[in-house]
């Protein structure tokens, strides 16, 4: 009768970045199992130490930071203007996004006062900016933001309470151009992220109704098009396309990681490496 790795051994191997068939191995007895565990842990630890040393000596920036810089450069080269908006937003901004007290997403919001919260998404602020920019800029208007968002997510392999979003929007194109333009913009971001294999999938959304998800093993982004029912409260009436990406998800997929905590904001991991090695 064969035996698998123990629960503690599996947890340790997951911590240092191993998964799949390695964790599913079985052995004829505990001696063989423990010997294999020590060998595998040693190899993974050595690999982690090499990556940490490389970060200090040559790369100097974690993969998440490198990805953000690459995406900013890609989008500004494509004519998009980068914007920066507040982390704290008013309740009214969420109400305009249909996130009322009885909305499912409302329970995930970090409220810091009765009528103010840490932003759970970038879209409300981009809507607010577009309403002002349509009076000042010629169309099409192309803007994007990269920054932290906060949701009370159940911590797991694909979710984090604090994460980094990239939202880009182009307003003022014709309705017949929207779908092709959206595919072009998704392709621009995915190529810059080093991800070749992905597909688009229509999916219901609690905020936007139907959205177009960008999927590469896991969902890495979600897109929508307007005119949309949410536009009127913001004074937006032109056709638009927009897409939001989770940078941690993009980094996780591009690096081949199974755990989003490895690439997120953390005191336990740095650049994908568990620091208790």
C-alpha distance (Angstrom), angle and dihedral (degrees) to the residues before:
residue distance angle dihedral
X1 . . .
X2 3.80 . .
X3 3.79 126.0 .
X4 3.85 131.3 -150.1
X5 3.78 129.9 -139.5
X6 3.80 112.0 -70.4
X7 3.81 120.6 -103.8
X8 3.81 90.3 -105.4
X9 3.79 92.3 48.8
X10 3.80 92.5 49.4
X11 3.79 90.9 49.5
X12 3.79 91.3 51.7
X13 3.80 92.4 48.6
X14 3.81 90.6 49.9
X15 3.81 90.2 50.2
X16 3.79 91.6 56.9
X17 3.79 92.4 48.2
X18 3.80 107.0 -92.8
X19 3.78 126.1 132.9
X20 3.79 145.9 145.5
X21 3.78 120.9 35.5
X22 3.80 93.1 4.6
X23 3.80 91.2 63.3
X24 3.80 92.7 42.4
X25 3.80 95.9 59.1
X26 3.79 118.9 124.6
X27 3.81 129.8 -154.1
X28 3.78 138.6 -158.6
X29 3.82 93.8 -121.4
X30 3.81 143.7 -5.8
X31 3.79 93.2 -94.7
X32 3.80 92.5 58.6
X33 3.81 90.8 43.1
X34 3.81 94.8 50.7
X35 3.79 91.6 46.4
X36 3.82 90.7 52.2
X37 3.79 91.2 47.0
X38 3.81 92.6 53.4
X39 3.80 91.6 47.8
X40 3.81 94.5 48.2
X41 3.80 93.6 44.0
X42 3.80 90.9 50.3
X43 3.81 92.5 51.5
X44 3.81 93.4 47.0
X45 3.79 91.7 46.5
X46 3.80 91.3 51.3
X47 3.81 89.9 50.6
X48 3.81 90.8 49.8
X49 3.79 92.7 50.0
X50 3.79 90.1 50.7
X51 3.81 91.0 52.7
X52 3.81 92.0 48.5
X53 3.81 90.6 49.0
X54 3.80 90.3 49.8
X55 3.80 90.0 52.1
X56 3.80 91.4 56.0
X57 3.78 97.7 40.2
X58 3.79 105.8 38.4
X59 3.81 119.4 -3.6
X60 3.82 98.7 41.8
X61 3.83 92.9 -175.9
X62 3.84 129.7 73.7
X63 3.78 118.5 -116.6
X64 3.83 92.5 -104.6
X65 3.81 91.5 57.1
X66 3.79 92.3 44.9
X67 3.80 90.1 50.5
X68 3.80 92.3 50.8
X69 3.81 91.9 51.3
X70 3.80 91.5 47.6
X71 3.81 92.4 50.9
X72 3.80 92.9 47.0
X73 3.80 90.7 51.6
X74 3.80 92.0 46.0
X75 3.80 94.5 51.0
X76 3.81 96.6 42.8
X77 3.81 89.0 49.7
X78 3.82 86.8 53.4
X79 3.82 90.7 55.6
X80 3.81 100.3 -97.7
X81 3.80 119.4 139.8
X82 3.80 116.7 -134.7
X83 3.80 116.2 -133.6
X84 3.80 133.3 -171.4
X85 3.81 121.7 -149.4
X86 3.84 135.2 178.7
X87 3.79 123.3 -75.8
X88 3.81 89.8 -143.9
X89 3.80 116.0 65.1
X90 3.80 136.0 178.8
X91 3.80 124.5 -103.0
X92 3.80 88.7 -120.2
X93 3.80 90.2 65.7
X94 3.79 90.8 58.0
X95 3.80 91.0 45.1
X96 3.80 88.8 57.8
X97 3.81 86.7 54.8
X98 3.84 88.0 55.1
X99 3.82 91.4 -107.5
X100 3.80 98.3 137.7
X101 3.84 125.4 164.0
X102 3.81 91.6 -86.6
X103 3.82 94.1 48.7
X104 3.84 115.0 110.3
X105 3.81 92.5 -126.3
X106 3.81 91.1 55.9
X107 3.82 89.1 74.8
X108 3.80 89.6 59.1
X109 3.80 94.9 54.6
X110 3.82 120.3 107.9
X111 3.81 101.5 -135.1
X112 3.80 113.6 -161.4
X113 3.81 95.3 177.3
X114 3.78 134.5 5.6
X115 3.79 92.8 -87.3
X116 3.80 104.0 20.4
X117 3.78 132.8 69.1
X118 3.79 145.0 166.5
X119 3.77 105.7 -89.1
X120 3.81 113.9 -98.4
X121 3.82 91.0 -167.1
X122 3.81 141.0 9.7
X123 3.80 98.7 -128.1
X124 3.85 98.9 89.2
X125 3.79 92.2 56.4
X126 3.80 92.9 45.8
X127 3.81 89.6 51.0
X128 3.82 89.2 51.9
X129 3.79 91.9 50.5
X130 3.80 94.0 47.0
X131 3.80 90.7 53.5
X132 3.82 88.4 60.1
X133 3.78 98.3 36.8
X134 3.81 95.1 55.8
X135 3.83 86.4 70.6
X136 3.80 93.4 49.7
X137 3.80 109.7 34.0
X138 3.77 134.5 54.2
X139 3.79 117.2 -116.5
X140 2.93 141.0 -66.5
X141 3.80 93.0 54.6
X142 3.80 112.7 -161.2
X143 3.80 119.6 -171.7
X144 3.78 137.7 155.1
X145 3.79 140.1 -179.4
X146 3.80 133.4 -158.9
X147 3.77 118.3 -163.7
X148 3.80 150.6 112.9
X149 3.81 123.2 -60.7
X150 3.79 128.0 -174.9
X151 3.80 132.9 -143.7
X152 3.78 134.4 160.6
X153 3.78 93.2 -116.0
X154 3.78 123.8 165.9
X155 3.80 102.5 -106.0
X156 3.76 111.5 -114.2
X157 3.77 145.4 128.0
X158 3.83 92.9 -61.7
X159 3.82 105.6 25.8
X160 3.79 137.4 68.2
X161 3.80 133.7 176.6
X162 3.80 91.1 -130.6
X163 3.78 118.3 39.4
X164 3.79 141.2 155.6
X165 3.78 121.3 -110.3
X166 3.77 131.7 -164.6
X167 3.80 112.4 -160.2
X168 3.79 121.6 179.6
X169 3.78 127.9 179.3
X170 3.79 135.2 -177.1
X171 3.79 117.4 -162.8
X172 3.79 129.2 -172.4
X173 3.78 104.9 40.2
X174 3.80 123.3 124.8
X175 3.81 120.3 -89.6
X176 3.80 92.4 -117.4
X177 3.81 90.1 56.8
X178 3.79 96.1 52.8
X179 3.79 103.4 88.5
X180 3.79 96.0 45.3
X181 3.79 91.5 44.3
X182 3.78 91.6 50.6
X183 3.80 91.4 52.2
X184 3.81 89.6 49.6
X185 3.81 92.8 52.2
X186 3.79 93.0 46.5
X187 3.80 89.0 50.4
X188 3.81 90.7 50.1
X189 3.81 92.4 55.7
X190 3.80 95.4 41.5
X191 3.80 92.5 50.2
X192 3.81 91.0 49.5
X193 3.82 88.2 50.1
X194 3.79 91.6 53.2
X195 3.81 93.9 -117.4
X196 3.80 115.4 135.1
X197 3.78 102.5 166.5
X198 3.79 113.1 69.0
X199 3.78 140.4 116.6
X200 3.80 138.6 -159.1
X201 3.79 120.0 -115.3
X202 3.81 130.0 -177.2
X203 3.81 111.7 -128.1
X204 3.84 136.3 169.7
X205 3.81 114.9 -103.2
X206 3.80 129.4 -158.3
X207 3.81 89.9 -137.9
X208 3.81 109.4 27.5
X209 3.80 102.7 29.5
X210 3.79 105.3 -132.0
X211 3.80 115.2 16.0
X212 3.78 133.6 -178.7
X213 3.80 108.4 -120.0
X214 3.79 123.6 -154.9
X215 3.79 107.3 -138.8
X216 3.80 130.3 -170.6
X217 3.82 104.1 162.1
X218 3.82 84.5 -50.6
X219 3.79 131.1 31.2
X220 3.81 108.1 -88.3
X221 3.80 99.9 169.3
X222 3.77 146.3 8.3
X223 3.81 128.6 -147.1
X224 3.80 137.4 -165.9
X225 3.80 138.7 179.5
X226 3.77 135.1 -144.3
X227 2.96 158.9 -102.1
X228 3.80 80.2 76.5
X229 3.80 135.3 169.0
X230 3.83 89.3 -110.1
X231 3.83 93.6 57.6
X232 3.81 101.8 78.1
X233 3.85 98.4 65.4
X234 3.81 87.3 56.6
X235 3.80 95.4 46.7
X236 3.80 92.9 -113.9
X237 3.81 117.2 143.4
X238 3.82 106.4 153.7
X239 3.82 124.0 96.2
X240 3.80 113.3 -96.6
X241 3.79 144.4 169.8
X242 3.77 125.7 -146.2
X243 3.78 138.6 174.2
X244 3.78 133.9 -173.8
X245 3.80 124.9 -156.2
X246 3.79 131.2 -168.0
X247 3.79 105.0 -132.5
X248 3.80 93.0 -157.0
X249 3.81 89.2 54.3
X250 3.81 90.9 49.3
X251 3.81 91.3 48.6
X252 3.80 91.9 46.0
X253 3.80 92.0 53.2
X254 3.79 96.0 42.1
X255 3.81 91.2 50.9
X256 3.79 94.2 43.6
X257 3.82 93.2 -120.5
X258 3.80 123.3 153.7
X259 3.82 97.2 -155.6
X260 3.79 124.0 62.0
X261 3.82 91.1 -156.0
X262 3.80 88.2 72.4
X263 3.81 92.8 68.0
X264 3.82 101.3 29.7
X265 3.79 133.4 87.6
X266 3.78 103.5 -63.9
X267 3.79 147.7 148.4
X268 3.81 91.0 -153.5
X269 3.80 99.9 52.0
X270 3.79 132.2 42.1
X271 3.79 120.5 -170.7
X272 3.78 91.6 -19.5
X273 3.81 96.0 -47.9
X274 3.79 124.1 116.4
X275 3.82 104.5 -129.0
X276 3.81 96.7 -143.9
X277 3.80 91.7 79.1
